[in-house]
Amino acid sequence: MKIECLEHEYPDGTRSVCGLTLKIRERESVVVLGPNGSGKTTLLNHMLGLLKPKDGRIKVLGHELPEESARVRERLGVVFQNVDDQLIMPSVLEDVAFGLVNRGVPREEAFERAERVLRDLGIEHLKDRPPQFLSEGQKKLVALAGAVVTEPDLLILDEPTSGLDYRATRRFVRLISELKERMGFTLVLTTFDVDVAAELADRVVVIKRGDVIADGTPEEVLTDVDLMRSAGLKPPEHVELLRELGVDEPPLDLGEAKELLKEMLGEA
């Protein structure tokens, strides 16, 4: 996947996501990190072929966008930030099966596959309920089920944990990890939650006002307190604490951080 010098001009003349070059390898998990208004959603909309760049080029899964958007969409799954926009069927089961039926999969087979995914995600008990009456966390899981039931090569998640409490966020992150391990898709996820990035990313890309200001491993990016603050992001709390205690290179792993603190307390 390759995006070069992306720039989009809206009808009112404003521009966004410019000076951005990004390459993503097959089966890589890339978390695009940035505060609200940094251009994360605009970037994903270009990757989905929903926006046409004024300059530059976009190539996803070997296809040029937006010219070959239809061929790309056959191979990807998406969970939008506002999942209400994509939950459109009368029941959860029908909604999850919708993508398969729309692609010509026989209805009986589509519903069997949808039930299997709902079971894997632990929400089979919701299959007959109208999606609009679910909690926010349940809606996110239903949207995720609909995104992965087609067994995509690329899964795109836009702020998937926004609006979720701590427990629901932990569950969602765990399920994404398990699905990625089992299905082997490429993952692109946007968020401003550094803890989500730490858990899911092979690589973290930080954007600010449409420009890439950092691109590296979670350890390289998320422990750089000055970088994170300059991007309008809050570094992991234990990283900030260790930096204030004089540790120049604090570990990102929480377990390692705890052991380091124990050593420091013992010496004290």
Contacts in CASP RR format, 6 or more apart in sequence:
PFRMAT RR
TARGET T0000
AUTHOR 0000-0000-0000
METHOD contacts of the structure
MODEL  1
MKIECLEHEYPDGTRSVCGLTLKIRERESVVVLGPNGSGKTTLLNHMLGL
LKPKDGRIKVLGHELPEESARVRERLGVVFQNVDDQLIMPSVLEDVAFGL
VNRGVPREEAFERAERVLRDLGIEHLKDRPPQFLSEGQKKLVALAGAVVT
EPDLLILDEPTSGLDYRATRRFVRLISELKERMGFTLVLTTFDVDVAAEL
ADRVVVIKRGDVIADGTPEEVLTDVDLMRSAGLKPPEHVELLRELGVDEP
PLDLGEAKELLKEMLGEA
1 22 0 8 1.000
1 23 0 8 1.000
1 24 0 8 1.000
1 25 0 8 1.000
1 47 0 8 1.000
1 59 0 8 1.000
1 60 0 8 1.000
1 61 0 8 1.000
1 62 0 8 1.000
1 154 0 8 1.000
1 186 0 8 1.000
1 188 0 8 1.000
2 22 0 8 1.000
2 23 0 8 1.000
2 24 0 8 1.000
2 57 0 8 1.000
2 58 0 8 1.000
2 59 0 8 1.000
3 20 0 8 1.000
3 21 0 8 1.000
3 22 0 8 1.000
3 23 0 8 1.000
3 43 0 8 1.000
3 46 0 8 1.000
3 47 0 8 1.000
3 57 0 8 1.000
3 58 0 8 1.000
3 59 0 8 1.000
4 21 0 8 1.000
4 56 0 8 1.000
4 57 0 8 1.000
4 58 0 8 1.000
5 18 0 8 1.000
5 19 0 8 1.000
5 20 0 8 1.000
5 21 0 8 1.000
5 55 0 8 1.000
5 56 0 8 1.000
5 57 0 8 1.000
6 17 0 8 1.000
6 18 0 8 1.000
6 19 0 8 1.000
6 20 0 8 1.000
6 21 0 8 1.000
6 43 0 8 1.000
6 46 0 8 1.000
6 53 0 8 1.000
6 55 0 8 1.000
6 56 0 8 1.000
6 58 0 8 1.000
7 15 0 8 1.000
7 17 0 8 1.000
7 18 0 8 1.000
7 19 0 8 1.000
7 53 0 8 1.000
7 54 0 8 1.000
7 55 0 8 1.000
7 56 0 8 1.000
8 15 0 8 1.000
8 16 0 8 1.000
8 17 0 8 1.000
8 18 0 8 1.000
8 42 0 8 1.000
8 46 0 8 1.000
8 51 0 8 1.000
8 52 0 8 1.000
8 53 0 8 1.000
8 54 0 8 1.000
9 15 0 8 1.000
9 54 0 8 1.000
10 16 0 8 1.000
15 54 0 8 1.000
16 39 0 8 1.000
16 42 0 8 1.000
16 210 0 8 1.000
17 39 0 8 1.000
17 42 0 8 1.000
17 43 0 8 1.000
17 46 0 8 1.000
17 207 0 8 1.000
17 210 0 8 1.000
18 210 0 8 1.000
18 211 0 8 1.000
19 210 0 8 1.000
19 211 0 8 1.000
19 212 0 8 1.000
20 43 0 8 1.000
20 207 0 8 1.000
20 210 0 8 1.000
20 211 0 8 1.000
20 212 0 8 1.000
21 212 0 8 1.000
22 43 0 8 1.000
22 205 0 8 1.000
22 212 0 8 1.000
22 215 0 8 1.000
24 30 0 8 1.000
24 186 0 8 1.000
24 188 0 8 1.000
25 186 0 8 1.000
26 186 0 8 1.000
27 184 0 8 1.000
27 185 0 8 1.000
27 186 0 8 1.000
28 186 0 8 1.000
28 187 0 8 1.000
28 202 0 8 1.000
28 203 0 8 1.000
29 180 0 8 1.000
29 186 0 8 1.000
29 187 0 8 1.000
29 189 0 8 1.000
29 200 0 8 1.000
29 201 0 8 1.000
29 202 0 8 1.000
29 203 0 8 1.000
30 187 0 8 1.000
30 188 0 8 1.000
30 189 0 8 1.000
30 201 0 8 1.000
30 202 0 8 1.000
30 203 0 8 1.000
30 204 0 8 1.000
30 205 0 8 1.000
31 189 0 8 1.000
31 190 0 8 1.000
31 191 0 8 1.000
31 196 0 8 1.000
31 197 0 8 1.000
31 200 0 8 1.000
31 201 0 8 1.000
31 203 0 8 1.000
31 204 0 8 1.000
31 205 0 8 1.000
31 218 0 8 1.000
32 40 0 8 1.000
32 43 0 8 1.000
32 44 0 8 1.000
32 188 0 8 1.000
32 189 0 8 1.000
32 190 0 8 1.000
32 191 0 8 1.000
32 205 0 8 1.000
32 207 0 8 1.000
33 190 0 8 1.000
33 191 0 8 1.000
33 192 0 8 1.000
33 194 0 8 1.000
33 197 0 8 1.000
33 204 0 8 1.000
33 205 0 8 1.000
33 206 0 8 1.000
33 207 0 8 1.000
33 221 0 8 1.000
33 231 0 8 1.000
33 233 0 8 1.000
34 40 0 8 1.000
34 190 0 8 1.000
34 191 0 8 1.000
34 192 0 8 1.000
34 206 0 8 1.000
34 207 0 8 1.000
34 208 0 8 1.000
34 231 0 8 1.000
34 232 0 8 1.000
34 233 0 8 1.000
35 192 0 8 1.000
35 208 0 8 1.000
35 231 0 8 1.000
35 232 0 8 1.000
35 233 0 8 1.000
36 192 0 8 1.000
37 209 0 8 1.000
38 207 0 8 1.000
38 208 0 8 1.000
38 209 0 8 1.000
38 210 0 8 1.000
38 231 0 8 1.000
39 207 0 8 1.000
39 209 0 8 1.000
39 210 0 8 1.000
40 158 0 8 1.000
40 159 0 8 1.000
40 190 0 8 1.000
40 191 0 8 1.000
40 207 0 8 1.000
41 81 0 8 1.000
41 158 0 8 1.000
41 159 0 8 1.000
41 190 0 8 1.000
42 51 0 8 1.000
42 210 0 8 1.000
43 190 0 8 1.000
43 207 0 8 1.000
43 210 0 8 1.000
44 156 0 8 1.000
44 158 0 8 1.000
44 188 0 8 1.000
44 190 0 8 1.000
45 51 0 8 1.000
46 53 0 8 1.000
46 58 0 8 1.000
46 65 0 8 1.000
47 58 0 8 1.000
47 60 0 8 1.000
47 65 0 8 1.000
47 156 0 8 1.000
47 188 0 8 1.000
48 69 0 8 1.000
48 72 0 8 1.000
48 73 0 8 1.000
48 76 0 8 1.000
48 78 0 8 1.000
48 156 0 8 1.000
49 58 0 8 1.000
49 65 0 8 1.000
49 66 0 8 1.000
49 69 0 8 1.000
49 72 0 8 1.000
50 66 0 8 1.000
51 66 0 8 1.000
52 66 0 8 1.000
57 64 0 8 1.000
58 64 0 8 1.000
58 65 0 8 1.000
58 66 0 8 1.000
59 65 0 8 1.000
60 72 0 8 1.000
60 76 0 8 1.000
60 154 0 8 1.000
61 72 0 8 1.000
61 75 0 8 1.000
61 76 0 8 1.000
61 153 0 8 1.000
61 154 0 8 1.000
63 69 0 8 1.000
63 71 0 8 1.000
63 72 0 8 1.000
65 72 0 8 1.000
74 103 0 8 1.000
75 152 0 8 1.000
75 153 0 8 1.000
75 154 0 8 1.000
76 152 0 8 1.000
76 153 0 8 1.000
76 154 0 8 1.000
76 155 0 8 1.000
76 156 0 8 1.000
77 146 0 8 1.000
77 147 0 8 1.000
77 148 0 8 1.000
77 150 0 8 1.000
77 152 0 8 1.000
77 154 0 8 1.000
77 155 0 8 1.000
77 156 0 8 1.000
78 86 0 8 1.000
78 147 0 8 1.000
78 155 0 8 1.000
78 156 0 8 1.000
78 157 0 8 1.000
78 158 0 8 1.000
79 86 0 8 1.000
79 140 0 8 1.000
79 143 0 8 1.000
79 144 0 8 1.000
79 147 0 8 1.000
79 155 0 8 1.000
79 156 0 8 1.000
79 157 0 8 1.000
79 158 0 8 1.000
79 160 0 8 1.000
80 86 0 8 1.000
80 143 0 8 1.000
80 158 0 8 1.000
81 158 0 8 1.000
81 159 0 8 1.000
81 160 0 8 1.000
81 162 0 8 1.000
83 139 0 8 1.000
83 140 0 8 1.000
83 142 0 8 1.000
83 143 0 8 1.000
84 132 0 8 1.000
84 139 0 8 1.000
86 143 0 8 1.000
87 95 0 8 1.000
87 131 0 8 1.000
87 132 0 8 1.000
87 139 0 8 1.000
87 142 0 8 1.000
87 143 0 8 1.000
88 95 0 8 1.000
88 98 0 8 1.000
89 95 0 8 1.000
89 98 0 8 1.000
89 131 0 8 1.000
90 130 0 8 1.000
91 127 0 8 1.000
91 128 0 8 1.000
91 129 0 8 1.000
91 130 0 8 1.000
91 131 0 8 1.000
92 118 0 8 1.000
92 123 0 8 1.000
92 126 0 8 1.000
92 127 0 8 1.000
92 128 0 8 1.000
92 129 0 8 1.000
92 130 0 8 1.000
92 131 0 8 1.000
92 134 0 8 1.000
92 142 0 8 1.000
93 111 0 8 1.000
93 114 0 8 1.000
93 115 0 8 1.000
93 118 0 8 1.000
93 127 0 8 1.000
93 128 0 8 1.000
95 131 0 8 1.000
95 142 0 8 1.000
95 146 0 8 1.000
96 114 0 8 1.000
96 117 0 8 1.000
96 118 0 8 1.000
96 142 0 8 1.000
96 145 0 8 1.000
96 146 0 8 1.000
96 149 0 8 1.000
97 107 0 8 1.000
97 110 0 8 1.000
97 111 0 8 1.000
97 113 0 8 1.000
97 114 0 8 1.000
97 149 0 8 1.000
98 146 0 8 1.000
99 110 0 8 1.000
99 146 0 8 1.000
99 149 0 8 1.000
99 150 0 8 1.000
100 109 0 8 1.000
100 110 0 8 1.000
100 113 0 8 1.000
100 114 0 8 1.000
100 149 0 8 1.000
100 150 0 8 1.000
101 107 0 8 1.000
101 110 0 8 1.000
103 150 0 8 1.000
105 113 0 8 1.000
113 149 0 8 1.000
114 127 0 8 1.000
114 145 0 8 1.000
114 146 0 8 1.000
114 149 0 8 1.000
115 124 0 8 1.000
115 127 0 8 1.000
117 145 0 8 1.000
117 146 0 8 1.000
117 148 0 8 1.000
117 149 0 8 1.000
118 124 0 8 1.000
118 126 0 8 1.000
118 127 0 8 1.000
118 145 0 8 1.000
121 141 0 8 1.000
121 144 0 8 1.000
121 145 0 8 1.000
121 175 0 8 1.000
122 141 0 8 1.000
123 138 0 8 1.000
123 141 0 8 1.000
123 142 0 8 1.000
123 145 0 8 1.000
126 134 0 8 1.000
126 138 0 8 1.000
126 142 0 8 1.000
131 139 0 8 1.000
131 142 0 8 1.000
134 142 0 8 1.000
136 163 0 8 1.000
136 164 0 8 1.000
136 168 0 8 1.000
137 164 0 8 1.000
137 168 0 8 1.000
137 172 0 8 1.000
140 160 0 8 1.000
140 161 0 8 1.000
140 164 0 8 1.000
140 168 0 8 1.000
140 172 0 8 1.000
141 172 0 8 1.000
141 175 0 8 1.000
144 160 0 8 1.000
144 172 0 8 1.000
144 175 0 8 1.000
144 176 0 8 1.000
144 179 0 8 1.000
147 155 0 8 1.000
148 155 0 8 1.000
148 179 0 8 1.000
148 183 0 8 1.000
148 185 0 8 1.000
151 183 0 8 1.000
152 183 0 8 1.000
152 185 0 8 1.000
153 185 0 8 1.000
153 186 0 8 1.000
154 185 0 8 1.000
154 186 0 8 1.000
154 187 0 8 1.000
154 188 0 8 1.000
155 179 0 8 1.000
155 180 0 8 1.000
155 185 0 8 1.000
155 186 0 8 1.000
155 187 0 8 1.000
155 188 0 8 1.000
156 188 0 8 1.000
156 189 0 8 1.000
157 176 0 8 1.000
157 187 0 8 1.000
157 188 0 8 1.000
157 189 0 8 1.000
157 190 0 8 1.000
158 189 0 8 1.000
158 190 0 8 1.000
159 190 0 8 1.000
159 191 0 8 1.000
159 192 0 8 1.000
160 172 0 8 1.000
160 176 0 8 1.000
160 189 0 8 1.000
160 191 0 8 1.000
161 168 0 8 1.000
161 169 0 8 1.000
161 172 0 8 1.000
161 173 0 8 1.000
161 191 0 8 1.000
161 193 0 8 1.000
161 196 0 8 1.000
162 191 0 8 1.000
164 172 0 8 1.000
169 193 0 8 1.000
169 196 0 8 1.000
173 196 0 8 1.000
173 199 0 8 1.000
173 200 0 8 1.000
176 187 0 8 1.000
176 189 0 8 1.000
176 200 0 8 1.000
177 199 0 8 1.000
177 200 0 8 1.000
179 185 0 8 1.000
180 187 0 8 1.000
180 200 0 8 1.000
187 200 0 8 1.000
189 196 0 8 1.000
189 200 0 8 1.000
189 201 0 8 1.000
191 197 0 8 1.000
192 233 0 8 1.000
194 222 0 8 1.000
194 228 0 8 1.000
194 233 0 8 1.000
194 234 0 8 1.000
194 235 0 8 1.000
194 236 0 8 1.000
195 236 0 8 1.000
197 204 0 8 1.000
197 218 0 8 1.000
197 222 0 8 1.000
198 218 0 8 1.000
198 222 0 8 1.000
198 236 0 8 1.000
198 252 0 8 1.000
201 218 0 8 1.000
202 217 0 8 1.000
203 215 0 8 1.000
203 216 0 8 1.000
203 217 0 8 1.000
203 218 0 8 1.000
204 214 0 8 1.000
204 215 0 8 1.000
204 216 0 8 1.000
204 217 0 8 1.000
204 218 0 8 1.000
204 220 0 8 1.000
204 221 0 8 1.000
204 222 0 8 1.000
205 212 0 8 1.000
205 214 0 8 1.000
205 215 0 8 1.000
205 216 0 8 1.000
206 212 0 8 1.000
206 213 0 8 1.000
206 214 0 8 1.000
206 215 0 8 1.000
206 221 0 8 1.000
206 227 0 8 1.000
206 228 0 8 1.000
206 231 0 8 1.000
206 233 0 8 1.000
207 213 0 8 1.000
208 230 0 8 1.000
208 231 0 8 1.000
208 232 0 8 1.000
213 227 0 8 1.000
213 230 0 8 1.000
213 231 0 8 1.000
214 221 0 8 1.000
214 224 0 8 1.000
214 227 0 8 1.000
214 231 0 8 1.000
215 221 0 8 1.000
218 252 0 8 1.000
219 251 0 8 1.000
219 252 0 8 1.000
221 227 0 8 1.000
221 228 0 8 1.000
222 228 0 8 1.000
222 235 0 8 1.000
222 236 0 8 1.000
222 239 0 8 1.000
222 252 0 8 1.000
223 235 0 8 1.000
223 236 0 8 1.000
223 239 0 8 1.000
223 249 0 8 1.000
223 250 0 8 1.000
223 251 0 8 1.000
223 252 0 8 1.000
224 235 0 8 1.000
225 235 0 8 1.000
225 239 0 8 1.000
225 240 0 8 1.000
225 243 0 8 1.000
228 234 0 8 1.000
228 235 0 8 1.000
229 235 0 8 1.000
236 252 0 8 1.000
238 250 0 8 1.000
238 254 0 8 1.000
238 257 0 8 1.000
239 250 0 8 1.000
239 252 0 8 1.000
239 257 0 8 1.000
242 250 0 8 1.000
242 251 0 8 1.000
242 257 0 8 1.000
242 260 0 8 1.000
242 261 0 8 1.000
243 250 0 8 1.000
245 264 0 8 1.000
247 260 0 8 1.000
250 257 0 8 1.000
250 260 0 8 1.000
251 257 0 8 1.000
251 260 0 8 1.000
END
